[in-house]
Amino acid sequence: MGSPLASVAVVARTVAQLWNKPLLGVNHCIGHIEMGRLITGAVNPTVLYVSGGNTQVISYSEHRYRIFGETIDIAVGNCLDRFARVLKISNDPSPGYNIEQMAKRGKKLVELPYTVKGMDVSFSGILSFIEDAAQRMLATGECTPEDLCFSLQETV
């Protein structure tokens, strides 16, 4: 556990003891979903949870969460970040935002490889393809960076 988390953990334990309240461990992903349930009043939601580290289709029923499908290797957020790095797309304000803006100007759909296994999906093929072929395709005029961004958005 890093220093900031360790410091917060000490404060949380102290507050729990001072107020005589239990300290409960909470899954970070579930915390986001529970806030959504609280705000929207959703009773038994099915959620597409997408972040830098996780991409899952999750359903809630009978006080339990069930994962129906997820990424096998690379989460969508991580895929976007790495894709942007390869194409030298700015991080300001964020790679995902910049990919989206560039995708709006894309005209050509480039087939990007991905794999579906049951309810799970693998995006590592997209990154391997981009790392291997993007510079060649851009240099020959086969496509533009905007086309690759458009293709990524349409595929993922």
C-alpha positions in Angstrom: 0.0 0.0 0.0 1.4 3.4 -1.0 2.0 6.2 1.5 -1.2 8.2 0.7 -3.4 5.1 1.1 -1.6 4.1 4.3 -2.2 7.6 5.7 -5.9 7.5 4.8 -6.2 4.0 6.3 -4.8 5.3 9.6 -7.2 8.2 9.7 -10.1 5.9 8.8 -9.2 3.5 11.7 -8.9 6.4 14.1 -12.3 7.9 13.1 -13.9 4.5 13.4 -12.5 4.0 16.9 -13.4 7.5 18.0 -17.0 7.3 16.8 -17.3 3.6 17.8 -18.3 2.6 14.2 -17.2 -0.5 12.2 -14.6 0.0 9.5 -15.8 -1.9 6.3 -13.6 -2.8 3.4 -15.3 -1.9 0.1 -14.5 -3.0 -3.5 -13.6 0.2 -5.4 -15.6 -0.9 -8.5 -18.7 -1.8 -6.4 -18.4 1.6 -4.7 -18.9 3.4 -8.0 -21.8 1.2 -8.9 -23.5 1.6 -5.5 -23.2 5.4 -5.9 -25.0 5.1 -9.2 -27.7 2.9 -7.7 -28.1 5.5 -4.9 -28.3 8.5 -7.2 -30.6 6.9 -9.8 -32.7 4.6 -7.5 -31.9 1.6 -9.8 -33.0 -1.6 -8.0 -31.4 -4.4 -10.0 -29.2 -2.7 -12.6 -27.1 -4.3 -15.3 -24.0 -2.1 -15.7 -21.2 -1.7 -18.2 -18.3 -0.8 -15.8 -15.4 0.8 -17.8 -12.3 2.2 -16.3 -8.6 2.2 -16.8 -8.1 -1.1 -15.0 -11.5 -2.8 -15.4 -14.1 -3.4 -18.0 -17.0 -5.6 -17.0 -20.6 -6.3 -17.6 -22.1 -6.6 -14.1 -25.6 -7.3 -12.9 -27.1 -6.9 -9.4 -29.8 -9.1 -8.1 -30.8 -10.5 -4.7 -28.1 -8.4 -2.9 -25.3 -9.9 -5.0 -23.2 -8.8 -7.9 -22.6 -11.1 -10.8 -20.0 -10.6 -13.6 -21.4 -11.7 -16.9 -18.4 -10.8 -19.0 -15.1 -8.8 -18.9 -12.0 -8.1 -20.7 -9.5 -11.0 -20.6 -6.4 -8.9 -20.9 -6.6 -5.2 -21.4 -9.3 -2.9 -20.0 -10.8 -0.4 -22.4 -9.3 2.6 -20.5 -5.8 1.0 -20.7 -6.4 0.2 -24.4 -7.2 3.9 -25.1 -4.2 5.2 -23.2 -1.8 2.8 -24.9 -3.3 3.4 -28.3 -2.9 7.2 -27.8 0.8 6.7 -26.8 1.5 4.8 -30.0 -0.1 7.4 -32.2 1.4 10.2 -30.1 -2.0 11.7 -29.2 -1.9 14.3 -26.4 -2.8 13.5 -22.8 -4.3 17.0 -22.5 -7.1 17.0 -21.3 -7.2 13.2 -21.7 -6.3 10.5 -24.3 -9.9 9.2 -24.5 -11.3 12.7 -25.2 -8.7 13.4 -27.8 -9.3 10.0 -29.5 -13.0 10.8 -29.6 -12.5 14.2 -31.2 -10.1 12.8 -33.8 -12.6 9.9 -34.5 -15.2 12.4 -35.5 -13.0 13.4 -38.4 -12.2 9.8 -39.4 -13.6 8.5 -42.7 -12.2 5.0 -43.2 -12.9 2.0 -41.1 -9.7 -0.1 -40.6 -10.5 -3.6 -39.4 -8.9 -4.0 -35.9 -8.5 -7.5 -34.5 -10.1 -8.5 -31.3 -11.3 -11.8 -29.8 -14.6 -12.8 -28.2 -14.6 -15.9 -25.9 -18.1 -16.6 -24.6 -19.0 -13.3 -22.8 -15.4 -12.2 -22.5 -13.4 -10.1 -24.9 -9.7 -9.6 -25.6 -8.3 -6.2 -26.9 -4.6 -7.1 -27.0 -4.9 -7.8 -30.7 -5.8 -4.2 -31.3 -2.7 -2.9 -29.6 -0.4 -5.4 -31.3 -1.9 -4.4 -34.6 -1.4 -0.7 -33.9 2.1 -1.1 -32.6 3.1 -3.2 -35.7 1.2 -1.6 -38.5 0.2 2.0 -37.6 3.4 3.8 -38.7 3.5 1.9 -42.0 -0.1 2.6 -42.8 0.2 6.3 -41.9 3.5 6.6 -43.9 1.9 5.1 -47.0 -1.2 7.1 -46.8 -3.3 4.0 -46.3 -5.1 5.7 -43.5 -4.9 8.8 -41.2 -4.6 9.0 -37.4 -8.2 10.1 -37.5 -9.2 6.9 -39.4 -7.5 4.8 -36.7 -9.2 6.6 -33.9 -12.6 6.2 -35.7 -11.8 2.5 -36.2 -10.9 2.1 -32.5 -14.2 3.7 -31.4 -16.3 1.6 -33.8 -14.5 -1.6 -32.7 -14.4 -1.2 -29.0 
